[in-house]
C-alpha cells in the first residue's frame, strides 16, 4: 500500500501565474493557474521512482551511516530500536535558508548544527525536506541557526526555541517550518510538528495525506478529478492552515489527477487553485504532498511538493515540485508604443488564452514603461499575440502585428519578454518582443544580483558605472541595444553578484566618452535582492514620457496589482 500525505505551505507554488492573472477564475494570485487551468496543461511527471533510492518509511540514503541524535557533547549516538525518526521541511516562502540544532528538554546546551554535520553547509531552503534523522525517543527543542554556523550559540534572526511534543519509540514525524517571516497571528512563522504514518502502504496501494501550510489560503478539500468531476477524499477535506489531515488514506496506486479546491466550492473546469495532472502514485510507497506557496505571490505561487517518504538523495527527501512550470513576465519598454494587453498559446494549438491583463481586471493594459508580474505556464514553446488594451478577446492583434514565438523554455525557467524598439522603426531599432532569461539561483549572503539591459532604441553602446565625485568606475561596458551587459563575473543571464548599494550614484556614458549621458542618483539595492536596470526612452528626449532614463525593477519581489515593483530614475 502506498501512503501519500499532502502538506500545504504558505507559498502556494502550485498555482500558475495564469491564475494570478485571473484566467483560472481564482483570486488575484500573482502565481497563476496550474497547467490544466487554461486547457493547455502539461502532463505531470508525478512522483520520483521510489525504486531508485531507499524504500520503506524513514529509510536512510546510506550517505550518513552514523545515524542518531547529536548529544550535548556533539557525539552522535545510535537511537536503537526504540528511537524516533524526524525530518525538517522548509515550507516558509519568505524565510531564508536555515540550519537547525536540537536538544532534549532540560538539557543545558545544544549540540552542533545538524545539517552542517551532514555536510549541508548551505542549509535547507524553501521546498527542501531533510531525510529522516534518528533520535532517541523523548521531547526535544529546536533552534534555527544561519547556514554555515559553526555552533548553536546564536539563533537565526533572534527566533525563539521551538518545543516539540514528546514522541514515543517508533514514531515518525515531520517538523514543518511554515508561515511568513513578519506574518501576524495565524500566518506568523512557526515550526509545526506532524506525526507521519509509520505503517508502509500495502502492495498495490498508496496512502495519501494532506497538510495545509499555505498562510492566507482558506481551508481546502483534496480530491480526484476525472471527466471534470471532482470526487473529494473525505479524510482530506476541510483542512485549514497550518494543519494536516487527520489520517493517511489508502488509494489504488497508478496515475490519477489530483485537484485542490476551497472547501465547499465547485470550481469550473480549469479553475482549481491547484491541479496535478497524471500524478503517478507508486505502489507500496508512503507519500507526503506538501502544498507550498501563496495565492497572492507570483514569486512563490501555489504548488505541491510531492515527496516519497523514506527515500532520500544527498540527505534530502526525494521530492518533486508540481506542476512543472515556466514563469514569464512582459515588459513594455517601447517609448512610442501604445498601451497593450496580450494573449498566449502553446505552439501547435489554435486558440489563444486571454487577454491576460483584461482577465485580471487591468482594463487599461500596460503602458510605457511597466513590467507585469510573472505568469506561470506549462513548459515548452509559446506564442504571444499583442492586442489593444481595451480588447475583450484575442481575435485581433494590435495594429496588425504578427504573433511572436518565444524560445522553447524548460521547466523552472524564469524570463522577461521585453517589448522594445520603436513602432515604425527599422533594422535593429524595430519594434519586437525580445526575451531574456532571469536568474533564479540563490543570492549569495550579503550580496545582491544586478543586471543592466540596454533597451533605449537609437542610443549607441554605453558604459555604466559608479560615480563618486568626478571618478567614474565602470561596471558594464560597451553594451549595445537591445542586449544585456556583460561584466566581469557576470552569469550567463548578465547578472553580477555585487555588494549592496545604498544611495549610490550611477552614471551612463556613450562607450569611450567621458561625459555623462545620464546620471542616476540615490540608487539603493539591498542585500538579498535581484535587480534589472533597463535603459529606456530616447537619447534625443530629455523631458516627458519618452525621455532617456533608467527603469529599475526588483526581479524577486511580488507584483502589486499585477505589476512588478519598478522605479524610474531620474
PLY file of the C-alpha trace (Angstrom):
ply
format ascii 1.0
element vertex 570
property float x
property float y
property float z
element edge 569
property int vertex1
property int vertex2
end_header
0.00 0.00 0.00
1.42 3.42 -0.81
0.99 6.34 1.59
0.66 9.91 0.40
0.48 12.82 2.72
-0.29 16.31 1.49
1.16 19.31 3.32
0.17 22.73 2.14
2.60 25.53 2.73
2.26 29.27 2.86
3.80 29.89 -0.51
1.43 28.19 -2.97
3.90 27.36 -5.66
1.42 25.14 -7.38
-0.74 27.92 -8.78
0.16 29.17 -12.18
0.59 32.81 -12.78
-2.30 32.36 -15.20
-4.40 32.07 -12.09
-2.64 35.10 -10.83
-3.88 36.89 -13.92
-7.36 35.56 -13.32
-7.50 33.14 -16.22
-8.41 30.40 -13.80
-11.08 32.37 -12.04
-9.05 32.48 -8.82
-8.22 35.44 -6.62
-5.58 37.78 -7.97
-2.74 35.39 -7.48
0.50 36.52 -8.97
1.32 32.86 -9.16
-1.11 31.89 -11.84
-3.04 28.75 -12.57
-1.97 25.22 -12.85
-1.26 23.66 -16.17
-4.78 22.48 -16.59
-6.41 25.79 -15.82
-6.22 27.16 -19.33
-6.86 23.88 -21.08
-3.23 23.66 -22.08
-1.99 21.71 -19.09
1.17 19.69 -19.41
1.44 16.14 -18.22
2.92 15.99 -14.73
5.74 13.54 -14.39
4.47 12.51 -10.98
6.44 11.13 -8.10
10.07 10.10 -8.09
10.71 6.45 -8.70
10.98 5.03 -5.21
12.88 2.03 -6.52
15.93 4.20 -7.19
16.52 5.07 -3.56
15.73 3.81 -0.10
12.42 2.12 0.46
10.21 1.98 3.48
9.23 4.67 5.93
12.17 6.66 7.19
14.76 4.80 5.14
18.26 6.25 5.00
20.26 7.01 1.89
23.33 5.33 3.28
25.27 8.60 2.79
25.47 9.11 6.53
25.99 5.87 8.37
26.20 7.20 11.91
22.55 7.97 12.34
21.27 9.24 15.61
20.93 12.40 17.64
23.69 14.85 18.30
24.05 14.90 22.06
25.10 17.88 24.12
28.71 16.88 23.65
28.27 16.76 19.90
28.57 12.98 19.74
26.15 11.10 17.51
24.54 8.20 19.32
22.60 5.25 17.96
18.88 5.68 18.61
18.28 1.93 18.78
15.05 0.09 18.11
13.06 2.33 20.48
14.14 5.53 18.76
12.14 8.01 16.71
12.68 9.40 13.20
12.27 13.11 12.48
12.82 15.24 9.39
12.56 19.00 8.83
10.62 20.57 5.93
11.27 24.19 4.89
7.84 25.38 3.73
8.04 29.09 4.59
8.06 31.01 1.29
9.87 34.11 2.53
12.21 32.58 5.10
15.91 32.28 4.27
17.82 29.03 4.17
18.33 27.56 7.63
20.28 25.03 9.64
18.98 23.75 12.97
20.09 22.39 16.32
18.27 20.00 18.67
18.47 19.18 22.35
16.42 17.11 24.74
14.11 19.09 27.00
16.01 20.18 30.10
19.45 19.76 28.56
21.86 22.60 29.22
23.08 23.08 25.68
22.51 22.26 22.04
24.85 20.09 20.03
26.36 21.17 16.71
24.22 22.37 13.78
22.70 19.20 12.33
22.91 20.00 8.62
26.48 21.24 8.88
27.28 17.91 10.48
25.76 16.17 7.45
27.84 18.25 5.05
24.94 20.52 4.00
26.77 23.80 4.59
24.18 25.89 2.75
21.35 24.67 4.98
17.92 23.93 3.54
15.95 26.45 1.51
12.26 26.77 0.69
10.82 23.43 -0.60
13.73 21.38 0.81
12.92 18.48 3.14
15.66 16.67 5.02
15.84 12.89 5.20
14.59 11.28 8.39
17.11 11.58 11.23
17.30 9.07 14.07
16.81 10.31 17.63
16.17 8.60 20.95
12.52 8.76 21.97
11.62 11.81 24.03
10.84 15.50 23.83
13.06 17.96 22.02
13.70 21.64 21.49
14.75 23.01 18.09
16.79 26.15 17.49
17.11 27.54 13.95
20.52 28.94 13.05
22.05 30.51 9.97
23.54 28.10 7.41
27.25 27.67 7.91
27.07 28.39 11.62
29.94 26.72 13.43
27.88 26.29 16.60
24.38 26.69 18.00
25.05 29.73 20.17
23.02 32.25 18.14
19.53 31.63 16.81
18.60 32.84 13.35
17.19 36.40 13.44
16.64 36.07 17.18
13.92 33.43 16.74
12.91 31.56 19.90
13.41 27.86 20.55
10.53 25.64 19.47
9.31 22.86 21.75
8.23 19.65 20.03
5.74 17.23 21.60
7.10 14.12 23.25
7.32 11.21 20.81
7.30 7.57 21.87
9.66 5.00 20.43
8.89 4.03 16.85
7.25 7.38 15.98
7.98 9.06 12.64
7.41 12.82 12.31
7.96 15.89 10.15
8.74 19.28 11.65
7.49 21.84 9.11
8.68 25.45 9.09
5.54 27.24 7.90
4.07 30.71 7.78
5.66 34.02 6.89
8.58 35.81 8.44
6.95 39.01 9.63
3.48 37.45 9.46
0.95 38.03 12.20
-1.46 35.75 14.00
-2.22 32.52 12.18
0.19 33.37 9.34
3.21 34.00 11.60
6.34 31.93 11.07
6.28 28.78 13.19
7.51 25.22 13.46
4.61 22.78 13.25
5.16 19.08 14.05
3.19 16.47 12.12
3.18 12.79 13.09
3.75 10.73 9.97
2.27 7.36 9.11
4.87 4.80 10.11
2.99 1.86 8.55
4.04 1.20 4.94
1.30 1.08 2.32
0.05 -2.31 1.20
1.03 -3.75 -2.16
-0.86 -2.04 -4.98
-1.94 0.81 -2.72
-0.78 4.34 -1.93
-1.58 6.23 1.26
-2.44 9.90 0.86
-2.23 12.61 3.49
-2.66 16.36 3.15
-1.04 19.05 5.31
-2.07 22.68 4.73
0.91 25.00 5.08
-0.20 27.99 2.99
-0.85 31.06 5.14
-3.72 33.21 3.97
-5.21 30.38 1.93
-8.64 29.19 3.14
-9.43 25.65 4.20
-9.30 23.21 1.29
-10.62 19.88 0.08
-8.40 17.43 -1.79
-9.94 15.08 -4.32
-9.62 13.16 -7.55
-10.61 14.86 -10.80
-11.95 12.72 -13.65
-14.01 13.90 -16.63
-14.27 17.33 -14.96
-15.93 15.69 -11.94
-14.34 16.31 -8.55
-14.61 13.47 -6.03
-13.48 14.56 -2.58
-11.31 12.27 -0.49
-13.28 12.61 2.74
-10.40 12.41 5.26
-8.57 15.09 3.24
-11.44 17.59 3.35
-11.75 20.90 5.18
-8.06 21.07 6.09
-7.03 24.51 7.28
-3.61 26.14 7.66
-1.34 25.00 9.26
-2.95 21.64 9.92
-2.63 18.16 8.46
-5.43 15.82 7.55
-6.30 13.58 10.46
-5.03 10.45 8.77
-3.48 8.93 5.66
-5.83 7.41 3.12
-5.08 4.31 1.08
-5.94 4.56 -2.61
-5.11 2.31 -5.57
-1.68 3.03 -6.99
-1.37 4.28 -10.55
-1.91 7.52 -12.41
-4.55 9.99 -11.28
-5.38 13.70 -11.48
-5.48 15.31 -8.04
-7.16 18.69 -7.51
-7.47 21.08 -4.57
-10.41 23.42 -4.06
-11.54 25.85 -1.41
-13.71 23.86 0.98
-17.28 23.52 -0.21
-16.77 25.30 -3.54
-17.44 23.87 -7.00
-14.87 25.42 -9.38
-15.44 25.40 -13.11
-13.24 23.18 -15.25
-9.72 24.58 -15.30
-10.36 26.85 -12.32
-9.00 24.70 -9.50
-6.39 26.59 -7.46
-4.14 23.55 -7.72
-4.37 20.68 -10.16
-1.85 17.87 -10.64
-2.48 16.09 -13.90
-1.41 12.48 -14.40
0.16 12.20 -10.98
1.88 8.82 -10.63
1.27 7.12 -7.28
3.93 4.47 -6.71
2.76 1.16 -5.27
3.72 0.40 -1.71
5.12 3.86 -1.05
4.18 6.40 1.62
3.99 9.82 0.01
3.64 13.29 1.51
2.28 16.06 -0.67
3.16 19.47 0.74
1.14 22.35 -0.67
3.60 25.25 -0.83
3.48 28.87 -1.90
0.91 31.65 -1.67
-2.19 32.60 -3.61
-1.04 36.23 -3.59
2.51 35.66 -4.80
3.93 35.50 -8.30
7.35 34.73 -6.84
6.23 31.74 -4.75
2.99 30.61 -6.40
0.85 27.80 -5.05
2.28 24.37 -5.83
2.53 20.86 -4.48
5.76 19.45 -3.12
5.25 15.71 -3.58
7.64 13.61 -1.50
8.12 9.87 -1.26
8.59 9.29 2.46
11.67 7.31 3.37
13.57 7.96 0.13
16.43 10.41 0.03
19.28 11.75 -2.06
22.17 13.69 -0.51
20.38 13.78 2.85
17.24 15.34 1.37
13.93 13.53 0.96
13.24 12.83 -2.70
10.53 15.33 -3.74
9.11 16.86 -6.92
7.64 20.36 -7.10
4.48 20.07 -9.21
3.05 21.07 -11.55
6.10 21.80 -13.64
6.07 25.35 -14.98
7.91 28.23 -16.54
7.49 31.82 -15.36
7.43 34.75 -17.76
6.63 38.45 -17.42
6.10 41.09 -20.10
7.98 44.40 -20.04
6.60 47.38 -22.01
9.83 49.22 -22.89
8.89 50.71 -26.30
8.75 54.51 -25.91
6.25 55.18 -28.72
4.06 52.06 -28.49
0.51 52.41 -27.10
-0.86 50.59 -24.08
-1.19 46.86 -24.74
-2.68 43.65 -23.44
-1.55 40.22 -24.59
-2.70 36.67 -25.22
-0.74 33.40 -25.12
-0.99 29.95 -26.67
1.31 26.92 -26.81
2.88 26.15 -30.15
0.79 23.78 -32.22
-2.56 24.92 -30.83
-5.04 27.26 -32.45
-6.72 29.14 -29.59
-5.13 31.97 -27.66
-5.84 32.41 -23.94
-6.60 35.92 -22.68
-6.43 38.81 -22.91
-4.37 38.14 -19.80
-4.46 41.60 -18.21
-8.14 42.17 -19.00
-8.96 38.88 -17.30
-7.14 40.18 -14.24
-9.13 43.37 -14.11
-6.36 45.53 -15.60
-8.62 47.16 -18.16
-6.04 49.79 -19.18
-3.40 47.24 -20.16
0.24 48.16 -19.58
1.83 51.38 -20.74
5.41 52.51 -21.26
7.29 51.87 -19.04
5.94 48.98 -16.95
6.57 45.30 -16.27
3.93 42.71 -15.39
4.19 40.15 -12.63
5.31 36.69 -13.61
2.85 34.48 -15.48
3.10 30.73 -14.77
2.78 28.45 -17.79
3.46 24.83 -18.65
6.99 24.29 -20.01
7.51 24.44 -23.74
7.33 26.92 -26.58
4.72 29.69 -26.55
3.35 32.27 -28.91
2.33 35.76 -27.82
-0.21 38.00 -29.55
-0.36 41.67 -28.57
-3.86 43.14 -28.52
-5.32 46.54 -27.78
-5.53 47.46 -24.10
-9.32 47.62 -24.43
-9.64 44.24 -26.18
-12.06 41.75 -24.66
-10.87 38.80 -26.77
-7.79 37.64 -28.66
-9.24 37.74 -32.17
-7.44 40.82 -33.48
-3.76 41.62 -32.98
-2.72 45.17 -32.16
-2.05 47.22 -35.33
-1.81 44.02 -37.35
1.38 42.95 -35.53
2.40 39.32 -36.09
2.46 36.66 -33.41
5.75 36.38 -31.59
7.25 32.94 -30.96
9.27 32.59 -27.78
12.13 30.13 -27.44
11.42 26.70 -26.02
11.72 27.11 -22.24
12.45 24.24 -19.88
10.61 23.74 -16.61
11.88 26.03 -13.88
12.92 28.82 -16.28
12.11 32.44 -15.39
12.14 35.00 -18.19
11.33 38.60 -19.10
9.76 39.21 -22.52
10.63 42.81 -23.40
8.58 44.77 -25.93
11.28 47.14 -27.10
12.31 49.20 -30.11
10.09 51.79 -31.76
6.87 51.37 -33.68
7.80 52.29 -37.27
11.48 51.68 -36.59
13.61 49.54 -38.87
16.55 47.21 -38.53
17.94 46.90 -35.02
15.56 49.54 -33.64
12.36 47.93 -34.99
9.62 47.07 -32.52
9.94 43.48 -31.36
9.48 41.13 -28.41
12.88 40.21 -27.03
13.12 37.53 -24.29
15.76 37.46 -21.55
16.23 34.62 -19.08
16.15 35.75 -15.45
18.47 34.10 -12.94
16.81 32.27 -10.03
19.83 30.73 -8.32
20.22 31.59 -4.63
21.68 35.02 -3.96
24.95 34.90 -2.05
24.74 36.00 1.59
25.29 39.73 1.99
25.23 40.28 -1.78
22.80 41.43 -4.47
22.34 40.34 -8.10
22.31 43.25 -10.57
21.88 43.27 -14.34
21.96 46.10 -16.89
19.87 45.85 -20.08
20.19 48.39 -22.92
16.60 48.99 -24.09
16.92 52.53 -25.47
16.47 52.33 -29.28
18.80 54.57 -31.27
21.15 55.13 -28.36
24.72 53.95 -29.12
26.54 51.41 -26.96
27.08 52.64 -23.42
29.24 52.17 -20.35
27.59 52.13 -16.93
29.41 52.56 -13.65
29.56 54.05 -10.18
30.17 57.79 -9.86
31.98 59.23 -6.84
32.68 62.90 -7.32
34.42 63.10 -10.67
35.61 59.48 -10.53
33.80 57.05 -12.82
34.28 53.34 -12.10
32.85 51.30 -14.99
30.86 48.15 -14.20
29.20 47.34 -17.53
30.97 48.39 -20.73
30.17 48.72 -24.42
26.61 47.43 -24.06
24.56 47.86 -27.24
20.81 47.92 -27.85
18.95 45.55 -27.42
21.20 43.36 -25.23
22.11 42.95 -21.60
25.56 43.85 -20.45
28.43 41.55 -19.88
30.68 42.30 -16.93
33.49 40.57 -15.12
31.99 37.74 -13.13
28.54 38.03 -14.75
26.49 34.87 -15.11
25.01 33.67 -18.41
21.99 35.95 -17.94
24.04 39.09 -17.33
23.76 39.34 -13.54
26.73 40.19 -11.37
26.94 39.38 -7.67
27.70 42.74 -6.07
27.90 44.42 -2.73
24.58 46.09 -1.86
24.12 49.69 -2.99
22.91 52.40 -0.60
22.11 55.82 -2.05
24.77 55.29 -4.69
25.15 57.36 -7.86
25.40 55.56 -11.19
26.28 57.14 -14.50
25.64 56.11 -18.10
28.07 57.23 -20.80
28.37 56.60 -24.50
31.13 53.99 -24.67
34.58 55.54 -24.61
33.28 59.02 -23.76
33.85 60.96 -20.53
30.59 62.93 -20.45
27.63 61.51 -18.54
24.62 60.97 -20.79
22.54 60.01 -17.77
23.13 60.34 -14.03
21.18 58.18 -11.61
21.37 59.44 -8.02
20.23 57.67 -4.86
20.26 54.11 -6.21
19.74 51.54 -3.45
19.90 47.79 -3.98
19.65 45.97 -0.63
21.36 42.70 0.21
19.39 39.66 -0.87
17.65 41.42 -3.75
17.90 40.93 -7.51
17.52 43.92 -9.79
17.34 44.53 -13.53
18.28 48.06 -14.62
16.76 48.88 -18.03
17.99 51.89 -20.01
14.78 53.18 -21.61
13.49 56.10 -23.65
15.13 58.07 -26.42
18.51 59.80 -26.23
17.01 62.76 -28.09
14.43 63.36 -25.36
15.36 64.99 -22.05
11.84 65.52 -20.70
8.45 63.86 -20.97
7.45 60.22 -21.01
9.89 59.33 -23.79
12.91 60.84 -22.00
16.12 58.87 -21.64
16.08 57.28 -18.19
16.54 54.08 -16.24
13.83 51.68 -15.12
14.95 49.75 -12.05
12.92 46.59 -11.33
13.16 44.15 -8.44
13.07 40.71 -10.04
12.30 38.82 -6.82
9.66 40.96 -5.16
5.98 40.15 -5.51
3.95 42.07 -8.07
1.50 44.69 -6.83
-1.74 45.00 -8.81
-0.19 42.68 -11.40
2.82 44.94 -11.97
6.40 44.28 -10.89
7.85 46.79 -8.41
9.89 49.18 -10.57
11.19 52.74 -10.17
12.01 55.17 -12.97
15.19 57.23 -12.47
15.65 60.11 -12.65
0 1
1 2
2 3
3 4
4 5
5 6
6 7
7 8
8 9
9 10
10 11
11 12
12 13
13 14
14 15
15 16
16 17
17 18
18 19
19 20
20 21
21 22
22 23
23 24
24 25
25 26
26 27
27 28
28 29
29 30
30 31
31 32
32 33
33 34
34 35
35 36
36 37
37 38
38 39
39 40
40 41
41 42
42 43
43 44
44 45
45 46
46 47
47 48
48 49
49 50
50 51
51 52
52 53
53 54
54 55
55 56
56 57
57 58
58 59
59 60
60 61
61 62
62 63
63 64
64 65
65 66
66 67
67 68
68 69
69 70
70 71
71 72
72 73
73 74
74 75
75 76
76 77
77 78
78 79
79 80
80 81
81 82
82 83
83 84
84 85
85 86
86 87
87 88
88 89
89 90
90 91
91 92
92 93
93 94
94 95
95 96
96 97
97 98
98 99
99 100
100 101
101 102
102 103
103 104
104 105
105 106
106 107
107 108
108 109
109 110
110 111
111 112
112 113
113 114
114 115
115 116
116 117
117 118
118 119
119 120
120 121
121 122
122 123
123 124
124 125
125 126
126 127
127 128
128 129
129 130
130 131
131 132
132 133
133 134
134 135
135 136
136 137
137 138
138 139
139 140
140 141
141 142
142 143
143 144
144 145
145 146
146 147
147 148
148 149
149 150
150 151
151 152
152 153
153 154
154 155
155 156
156 157
157 158
158 159
159 160
160 161
161 162
162 163
163 164
164 165
165 166
166 167
167 168
168 169
169 170
170 171
171 172
172 173
173 174
174 175
175 176
176 177
177 178
178 179
179 180
180 181
181 182
182 183
183 184
184 185
185 186
186 187
187 188
188 189
189 190
190 191
191 192
192 193
193 194
194 195
195 196
196 197
197 198
198 199
199 200
200 201
201 202
202 203
203 204
204 205
205 206
206 207
207 208
208 209
209 210
210 211
211 212
212 213
213 214
214 215
215 216
216 217
217 218
218 219
219 220
220 221
221 222
222 223
223 224
224 225
225 226
226 227
227 228
228 229
229 230
230 231
231 232
232 233
233 234
234 235
235 236
236 237
237 238
238 239
239 240
240 241
241 242
242 243
243 244
244 245
245 246
246 247
247 248
248 249
249 250
250 251
251 252
252 253
253 254
254 255
255 256
256 257
257 258
258 259
259 260
260 261
261 262
262 263
263 264
264 265
265 266
266 267
267 268
268 269
269 270
270 271
271 272
272 273
273 274
274 275
275 276
276 277
277 278
278 279
279 280
280 281
281 282
282 283
283 284
284 285
285 286
286 287
287 288
288 289
289 290
290 291
291 292
292 293
293 294
294 295
295 296
296 297
297 298
298 299
299 300
300 301
301 302
302 303
303 304
304 305
305 306
306 307
307 308
308 309
309 310
310 311
311 312
312 313
313 314
314 315
315 316
316 317
317 318
318 319
319 320
320 321
321 322
322 323
323 324
324 325
325 326
326 327
327 328
328 329
329 330
330 331
331 332
332 333
333 334
334 335
335 336
336 337
337 338
338 339
339 340
340 341
341 342
342 343
343 344
344 345
345 346
346 347
347 348
348 349
349 350
350 351
351 352
352 353
353 354
354 355
355 356
356 357
357 358
358 359
359 360
360 361
361 362
362 363
363 364
364 365
365 366
366 367
367 368
368 369
369 370
370 371
371 372
372 373
373 374
374 375
375 376
376 377
377 378
378 379
379 380
380 381
381 382
382 383
383 384
384 385
385 386
386 387
387 388
388 389
389 390
390 391
391 392
392 393
393 394
394 395
395 396
396 397
397 398
398 399
399 400
400 401
401 402
402 403
403 404
404 405
405 406
406 407
407 408
408 409
409 410
410 411
411 412
412 413
413 414
414 415
415 416
416 417
417 418
418 419
419 420
420 421
421 422
422 423
423 424
424 425
425 426
426 427
427 428
428 429
429 430
430 431
431 432
432 433
433 434
434 435
435 436
436 437
437 438
438 439
439 440
440 441
441 442
442 443
443 444
444 445
445 446
446 447
447 448
448 449
449 450
450 451
451 452
452 453
453 454
454 455
455 456
456 457
457 458
458 459
459 460
460 461
461 462
462 463
463 464
464 465
465 466
466 467
467 468
468 469
469 470
470 471
471 472
472 473
473 474
474 475
475 476
476 477
477 478
478 479
479 480
480 481
481 482
482 483
483 484
484 485
485 486
486 487
487 488
488 489
489 490
490 491
491 492
492 493
493 494
494 495
495 496
496 497
497 498
498 499
499 500
500 501
501 502
502 503
503 504
504 505
505 506
506 507
507 508
508 509
509 510
510 511
511 512
512 513
513 514
514 515
515 516
516 517
517 518
518 519
519 520
520 521
521 522
522 523
523 524
524 525
525 526
526 527
527 528
528 529
529 530
530 531
531 532
532 533
533 534
534 535
535 536
536 537
537 538
538 539
539 540
540 541
541 542
542 543
543 544
544 545
545 546
546 547
547 548
548 549
549 550
550 551
551 552
552 553
553 554
554 555
555 556
556 557
557 558
558 559
559 560
560 561
561 562
562 563
563 564
564 565
565 566
566 567
567 568
568 569
